[in-house]
C-alpha cells in the first residue's frame, strides 16, 4: 500500500514522502492516527498544489520583509524623553516605546518583541536597534533620543 506521509513518522519517513508500507500498518496506524493519506493520484495532486501555494506565500512574505527592512534601514526615528538634572534620562527607552513611536511617526507596525536592544538606552544620542522581521530578515533602525 502506498501512503503519503502528512507528518514525520519515526522509522518510516518525513512529511511529504510517498512510502510503500504494509496494508495493516498503513490502514490501522498511519491513516487511522492521521499521520498519512492513501496515496491516490488525486491526493498527490492536491498535496503538490498545496506545497506550491505555501512556497508562493512564503516567497511573498520574504519579499515584504525585505522591502520593510530597506525602509527601516533608511529611517531615523526621533524620540523625546524626560532628562534628569545630571543629563541622563529618567527611566530608559524601551522596545515598547520604540514600537509605538514607529507606529505614530511612520505608520510602520512592528511588534515590541521583534525589537532587540543590545543595552538599555539611558542617555541621549543616536542608537542602533535591531528589528527581526521574520524569515531570517533583520533591519537596523537608527533611534535618536532627544531630551526634553
Secondary structure as UniProt FT lines:
FT   STRAND          2..5
FT   TURN            10..12
FT   TURN            15..16
FT   STRAND          18..20
FT   HELIX           23..24
FT   HELIX           25..31
FT   TURN            32..34
FT   STRAND          36..38
FT   HELIX           41..73
FT   STRAND          76..81
FT   TURN            85..86
FT   HELIX           95..106
FT   HELIX           112..114
FT   STRAND          115..116
FT   STRAND          125..132
FT   TURN            135..136
FT   STRAND          138..147
//
